[in-house]
Amino acid sequence: MDKPKSVDLYTGDEEINEQIVVVVSGGPKSGKSTFATNVQRPLYYCMMDPHDNVNLLLRQSGETYDGPVYRKTIRPMRYATLTETRAQAILNEVEEFATWARSEARIAKAKGLPTGTFVLDGGQRLKGYVEMVTLGKSITLGWRPAAGGSSISRYEYAEANTYLVDFVAAFLDNPLDVIITFEGKRKYIGNDRTDEWRSGSPDSMGYVAHAEVVAFMDKTPIVVESKVVGQKSEPKLRIVYNDGAPMFNDRTYRGQTLDGLKKLFGMKNEAVSAEVHLDPTEEEIIPDPFTP
């Protein structure tokens, strides 16, 4: 019997795609956008929740990373004025931008040029627009049931989560690096809120992302002549999971650059010593009892 046409023989000499897809969560001013802007260019930056600080970060990162930045800005709307039609139009705009970015990256690779990075800054909002289109309402964007009414079930949420997975999966055969940012969720101990944050992305993103990290600002002591004279904020990333170097999961990386993570995970044959760049993380993730 002849081999079916759709079957090929793996030889081991195929080119390995050094692409990485990273999901980054965190609280306000934790460094998510700093991480998302300090990347290799061309940079295709989709701002779902635009703020002026991103423009400043892009200007600052341009001192280190050379190349063009293409911005797609989605202006936020008050939930009361958001319709299913408008939400669908927003999804169409994002999909068009993502398709164009993937096409440009393939062309650049064929020419031997840098392929760059695609950033979706505001995965939470994208999820909310999908909910609006599929369910006619979005609890992510602010809808709440009336007193005594029923909320959205986990089953109904599944379609919006699947859309996010499919959106990211479309990049997996492409040379673009990809970053998706999400708002983090507070950690709780019992009913007591802590100052720490956990992942804000759907669990299903782990099936398509190569890694997930939680960005945070750590307080480190300032020591002068063996005396602690103050504290400073130091950006760090807690590695939730990764598929390149799982021994680094649940460890804290001192730094907030995508290049640093890729080196840490052994990509581009530039492995980094864990002893130098990692802090141990001993605290377990505590579920938020108030989030469905």
N, C-alpha and C positions, 0 to 999 in steps of 0.2 A: 504493500500500500504506500502511495506517495505521501510525503509530508504535506500537511495542510499549508496553504499559502500564508496564513496569518502567523505561522510559527517560524522563529528564527533561531539560529544556534548562537548561544553566548560563547564568545571567544576569550573574554577577559581583556581585550585590548581596546575597548571602546573608550572614548574620551569621558572623563568623569566631570560632571557639572559641579563647579565649586560654589553654586548658589546656596544661599541660606534664607529661610523664611523665619522671622522672629516675631513673636507676639510680646508686647511690653505693656504691663499694667502698672498702676501706681496712683497715689493720691495727688491732690493739687500741689503744683510746684515741686514735684518729686524728681523731675528731670526727664520725663517721657519725651518731650519735644526736643530737648537737648540731644538725647540719644538719637532721635529720628532725623535730626539735621546734620549731625556730624558723620556723614557717610560719603562713600564714593559717588562721584558724579559722572554722567548726567543724572540729575535728581528729578524724579517725577513725583511731585508733592501734592497730594489731594487733601485739602484742609476742610474737614467736615464741621469743625468747630473753630473757626478762625479767630485769632487774637494777634495783636500787634507784636507780641513777644516773639512769635515765629519769624517775622521779618528780621528782627534784630539777630536772632540765632542764625538765620541763613546768611546774613552779612558777616557775622563773626566766623562761621564755619568756612566761609569762602576764603579766609586767610590760610586755611589748611588744605581744603579740597578745591581743586580747580575744575571748572567745567560749568555748563549751563544748568539752570534750575527752571523747571517748567511747573507752574503752579495752577492747580484747579481749585477754586474757592467756592464752597457751597455755603451760601449765607443762611444762617439759622432763621427759623420762623417760629412765631408763637404757636403753641400747639393748637390754640383755638382757631387759627386760620389755616392750619395744615389739612389738606384734603388728600384722598387716595390718589387723585390724578396728579397733584403736585409731588407727592412722595414718589410715584412711579417715574415722573420726569427727572427727579433727582437721581434715582437709581440708574436711569438711562445715561445721564451725564457722567456718572462715575464709571459705569461700564465702558462707555466710549473712550474715556481718558485712559483707563487701564488697558484696553485693547490696543490703543495707539502706542502706549509705552512699551508693551510687549513687542509690537512690530518694530519699533525703533531699536530695541535692544537686539533683536535678531539681525537686523541690518548692520548694526554696529559690530556685532560679533563676526559676521561674515567679512567685514572689512578690517578686522583685527583691531578695532577701537574699543575703548572702555564701554561696558554695557550699562553700568550705573545701578541705581537703586529706585525702587518704587515705594512710596510711603503713603499709607492711609492713616491720617491722623484724626481719629475719632470713630473707631469701630463701633462704639456704643450707639452713636447716632445712625450709622448705616443700618445697624440691626433694628433700630426704631423705625426707620423708613420702610424696611421690609415688613415689619409688623403692621404698619399702617396700610400697606398695599394688600397684604394677605388676610388681615383680620378686621380692617376698618377702624382700628384703634391701636394705640401703642402705650403700654405701661412703661416702657423704657424712656419714652419722651415726655411722660407726665400724666397719662390717663389713669384715673382711679375709679373703681366702681362706686356707685352710690351706696349710701348706708343700707346694709342688708342685701346688697347685690352680690353677684358672683364675679370673681376675677378671672383672668386668663389662665387656663390650665397648662400644665407642663406639656401636654400633648400638642396644644395649639402653638406653643413656643417652638416646637420642633422644626417647623417649616422655615422660620426666620434663621434659626441656627444652621440649618442645612444650606440656606442661601450663602451664609458667610463661609462655610466650608467649601462650597463650590466656587465661590469668588476667589478664594486663596488657591484652590487646587488648579485653577486655570494658569497660575504662574509656575507650576512645578516643572514644566518642560521648557522653561525659558531661562536665559542667563541672568535676568534681573535678580538682585537681592531684594527682599521684601520686608518691610516693617509695618505691623498693624498695631496701633495703640488703643488701649481700652482704659476706661476709668476703673481704678482699683476699688475693692470692697473692704470696708473696715474689718479688722479682726476683733472678735469679742471673746471675753472670758466670762462664761455664763451670760448674764445680761449686761455686763459692764463693758463699755467701749474702750478699746485701747488706742494708742497712737500709731499702730502698725496697720499695714495694708496687705491684702492678698489679691490673687488673680481676679480680674474682672471679666475675663473672656469665657465664652461657653466651653464646656469640657470637650466638645467635639472638635475644637480647633487643634487639639493635640494630634489628630489623625493626619493633618496636612502641614502643620508648622514643624520646622526642625528644632525649634527651641522656644521656650517662654521664659521671660524674666520679669521680676518686679523691681521697678526703680524706686529708690528712696534716698533721702539725704541723711547721712549718719553723722552724729555729733562726735568729733574726736578732740581730745585735749590738745591745747597749745602749751608746750613745755619750754620754759626759758630757764637756763641754769638749774636744771633738775626740779623746777617748780612749775606746777600747773597754773598758768596765768589767764586761761580762758578756754573757749571752745570754738571750733570752726566746723562748718558743714562740709562734708565730703560726699560726693556722689558715688553711689554704689548700686550694684545690680545683684539681686538674689536669683540664682538660677533655679527655676522650678523644674524644668526638664530639658533635655537635649538628646538628640539621637547620635551625636558624633563622639561624645566623651561622657557617658552616663555617670562616671565616677565623680563628676563635678556637680551633679544634681544636689540641690539643697545646700549649696555652698554660696558664699558671697564674694563677688568679684569687685575689686577696688578699681573702679573706672566706669565710664559710660560711653564706650564707642563700639560700633559694630565691628570694625577692624580688629579691635582687641578681643572680642568674643570669638571671631573666626579663627584667630591665631590660637586662642585658648583651646578651641575644639579640634585643633590640628588641621584646619583647612589651609590650603596653599602651602602645605609642608612647613608651616611656621608654628610649631607647637610651643606653648608657653609654660614655664614651670608653675605648677599649682602652688608650691611653697611660697613663691614670691608674690603671686597675684591674687591669692584666694584667702578669705577669712573663713573659719569654721562657723557654721550656722547650727545652733543647737535647739532653737525653739521650734516646736511643731506648729503647723498651720491650724488655727482654731476656726471652725466653721461659724459663719454669721447666721444666728438663729432667725433673723428677721428677713432674710432674703429667700424667696422661693427657688 
